[in-house]
Amino acid sequence: MPSVKWNPSLKLIVSDLDETIADVYKPAEKEMIKELEKLLKEGKVIFIITGQGIEGLEERVTSRIKKELRKKILLGTCLGAEVWGFDENGKLLEKPFYSLYESFSEAQKKKWRTLIQQLIKEFDLEVFPTMPRDDYRKKTKNPRAIMLADRGPQITFEVVNGTYLTEEQAKELNVPETNGHYDFRIPIMKRAEKLFKENKIPINPHLAGVFALNFSMKGASKTKAVRYVIENKKLLSSLGLKNLKNEDMEIWGDKFSIIRGGVDSQVSIALPKTVRSITFRKENPKEFPKGYNIVIWDGKKELHEGLLEFLKSR
C-alpha cells in the first residue's frame, strides 16, 4: 500500500497540469474529470497553474467540468503571468484577476516575437505546431525540430528530440555537457538571454518541464501567482477559503527538481515549508529545494495516471 495518504483537511489544491492532471497536449481523461468534479462538489478549491495558456487550459480541462462547479477553480496561466477565474454561471471572467502581460507595450510584444524568429533562424530550427508527443515523434527525429507555442504572455519551444542528445549529436550541434547531459536547449537559452538583454526586452528564457524552453515575462513565476492568491483576502473569501491553515493546502506536480528546471518547486516555495507537495514523478529527493515537505507518490503508477490512482485511493 502507498505510504502517501489522503489529507482529510484539504481545502485548497494547487496543481500543475501537464503530466499531473493530463498528458502533454492531451485533454484530461474522463476519469480524471470525474475525480476533480468530486473534489469541487465537496467545496474544495482547485488552482491549476501551468505554462499553458488560457485557451489550452479551457479546452483540455475546464470546458469538460460541469459549469456549476467551475466557480471553485482558479487558473494560473503562462507560469503565473496571469490568474483567471469563473463567474457563478461557470463562464470565464472577461479579465484576469492578475496580469503582467498588460504592462507590455505593443512595440515590446512585436520585438519579442521578432527576436524569437531570429533564434529560429540562427539555430536552423524546424518548427512544428503543438501536438501530442507520440504524434510529434512519428513526424520527426530531427534534434533541431521544435514545437512552437505562442501563448501571449509566454512563448515556448518544446525541444522533444534535442533535450537528451547523444555525445555524437552534441558534437554536431556544438552543445556542451551540463549536469551530465547534452541539452540543445542550453545554447538556445544562453543566446536568447543575450538577445533580450541587448534589446532591453524583459523576457526570461528558462528550462521547464522535461522538454520545454520557456520565454516568460520577467517577474512571472508560479511563486508570485500563488502568493497573489494567498495574500488576496477578498478573493479567498469569495472562494470560501477564510483563515487557511497550512494543513488545509496541498501541492500536486511532477517536476520539483531544481537541477533541470523544476518549476513546480516554485509553488512549494510560495507556501509555508510544512505544506505538503506531492510529486507524481519518480524524482531524486536530493534535487528538491531544501527544507520543504515534498514527498514522492509511491503507488504503482506515476504522472497523471499516478494522480488518478491517488485520488481513487482516498
N, C-alpha and C positions, 0 to 999 in steps of 0.2 A: 504493500500500500504506500502511496506517496506520503512523504513527511510534511509537505506543504498543504496545510488545511485551510478551509474557507474561513474568512473573517466575518463573524456574525454582526459585528458593529459597523460594518461598511455602509457609508452614505455617499461618498464621492470617489469615483473611479477615474483616474487619469490614464488613458490608454493610447498606445501607438496604434497605427493602422496596418501598414504593410508587414506581413509575416507575423502579425499578432492577432488582429481581427480578421484579416483576409490575406490571401496570397497576392503577390505583387501584380498590380494592374488587372486584378480579377475582382468581381463582386464578392461580398461576404456570402458564405454559403447559407442556405435556408435554415439549417440547424443553428448556426451562429446567430442569425437574426432572431430566431425564436428565443434563444437564451438571453440575448440583450433585451428583448421585449419583456421577459420575465423580470429582469432587474429593474427596468423602468416602471413597470406596474407596481413593484414593491416600494417605489418612491426614491430609488437611488438615482443619482445624477451621474451621467457618463460624459466625460470631457475627452473627446478624441483629438489628439494633437499629433500632427504629421507633416511631412514635407510635401504632401499632396495639396493641390488647390481645391477651392470650394466645389467646383463642378465635379471633380473626381470623387470627393467625399459624398456628395449627394447621390451621384449615380451608383456608387458601389455600396453605400451603407444606408444613409438616412431616408432615401426615397423608398427603401424596402421595409422601413419601420412604420407602423401604424401612425397616422397623423396625430391622433390624440395623445401619443406618448412622446412626441418629439420635443415638447416644451422642456423636458428634463435633459436635453442634450446640448452640449456646447461643442463647437468645432474650432480647433486651433489649426489654421492652415499655413502652409509655406514655412514650416518650422517656427511658428509663433509670430509671423509678421502680421497676422490678423486673427481676431477671435469673433466668431459668429454665434448666433443663437436663433431660436424659433419662437414664433408667437403662440398664443393659446390655441390657434387652429392648426398648428403644425407647419406653418409656412415660414420659410427662411426670411429673417428680417431684411429689410431693404438695405440697411447699412450695418457694418460690423460694430460690435461694442468698442473695438480697438483696432487701429490700422496704422502701420508705419508707412505703407505704400502711398498714402495720401500726402505724405511730406515730400515726395519726389516730384520734381517739375517734369513737364513733358519732354524738355530737352535732355534731362538726365535719363529718362526712360529710353529715349531714342538712342542716345550714346551707348548705354548699357548693351543694347542689342547689336549695335554696330561692332562693339568690341567682342561680343560672343561670335559673330560671324568671322572676325579676324582670327580668333583662336581656332575655329574650324578650318580655316584656310591654312594657317601656319602649321598645324599638326596633321593636315591632309585627312581630316576625319570624314568618314562615310556616315551620313545622317539618315536615321530611320525615325518614324513616329513611334510613340509608346505602344507596347503590346505585351501580352504575357511572355515571360522569359523563355518558355519552351518554344513558342512560336518564333521568337526572335532568333534563337539558336539554330532553328531549321533554315532560316533565311541567310544567315551569315556566320562565318567563323573568324572573320577579319578582326584582329585586335584593335584596329583603328576605327571600327564601327561603333557608333553610339546611338542611343535613343535620346532624342531631344524633347524636353517638355518645357514649354514656356507657360508658367502659371501666373504671370503678372508679377506679384511680389517676389517671385523666385524662379530662376531658370535652372534646370537640372540636366546634366549629362549622365545617362546610365551607361557605364563602361563595362558591360557584361563580359565581353571577351578579352578585356585588357587589364582586369584587376589582378588576376593571378597569372602572370606571364611565366613562361619557361625562361631559363637562362639564355637560350638561343634567341627567343623573341625579344627579350630585354636588350640584348646586344644590338639587334637590328633596329630597335626603336630608340636606342640610346636612353634607356631607363635605368636609373641607379637602384641599388638594393636599399630598401627601407624596412626596418624591423623584421628582417629575414624574408621579405617578399619583394617581388618586382611588380610594381603597380603603376600602370600607364597614367593613372590619374595624378600622380605626384608632379611630374614635369608640367602637365597642363595646368595644374593648380598654381604652381610657382610662377609660371609665365602670366597667368591671369592676375595674380596678386600685383605683379609689376605693372601690367597694363592699366588696371583700375587705379592704382596709386598715381601713375603718371598723368592720367586723365581726370583725376580728382572726382571719381565716381565712388561713393561709399558702399561698395559691394564686398562681401566677404566670401571668397571661394573656400570651400571646406569639404572634406570627405564626409559621407553619411551612408548609413546602412551598410550593405555589403558591396554594392557596385556603384553607388551614386557619387557624383561630384556636383555639389550644390553651389550655386551662385546666389547668395542670400543678402538681403539688405543688412548693413551693419547695424547692430542693435537688436536685430531679430533673433530670438532664441526661444526654445521651449521653456527655459528658465524664466525669462521675462514674461512670457504669456501666462504661465501658470501663476506667477506671483501677482500679475494684474488681477486674475480671477480671485485668488485667495485674499487679496487685500481690498477687494471691492465689496464692501459690506452690503450695499444696496442690491448688487447682482446676486450675491449669495442668499440674501433674504428672499428674493423673488423665486429662487430655486428651492426654498425650504431648507437652507443649509446654515442656519444660525448656530453660533457657538460650536464650530467644528473642533473636534479634538483630534489628536494625532492618530488614534486608533480608528477614527471614522474615515480615514483616507487610505487609498492604496494605488500603486502604480503598476501598470502592466506594459511590458515591452519585450523586445528581443535583442537589443543591442546596447548593453551598458558598458562594454569595454571602452575605455578611454584611449586605448592604443590605436584603434582603427576606426575612429570617428563615431563612437557610440553615442548618438545624440539622445537616447532615452535616459542616459545618466544626467542630462540637463534637467529633467523633471525631478529626479531624486534630489538634486542639489537645490531645487526651488523650494522644497518642503523640509520640515524638521527631519533630522537624521534617523529618528526612530520609526518614521513612516515606512511601511513595508513596500519594497519594489520586488516584483516577480519577473524574472526573465524566462521566456519560453524557448530560449536557445541554449544549447549546451556550451556556455561560455566559461572562460577561465576566471575564477574569482580574484586572482591576483591582478587582473586588469581593471577591476572595478574601482571607482573613487573610494578612498579610504574612509572608514567610519560610518558608512551608510548601510542601512538594513536591506541589502539586496540579496535575494535568495533565488536559487535555480529550481524551476519546476522539475520534479523527478518522477513524473509519470512515464507511461510507455511512449507517448507521442511528444512532439515539440512544435514550435512555431504556432501558427493559427490552429492547427489540429491539437496542440498541447493545451491551448487556452480553452478550446471546446471541451476537452477531456476534464480540465479543471472545473469548468462551470457545471458539467454534468455530475461531478463528484460531490457537489455541495448538498 
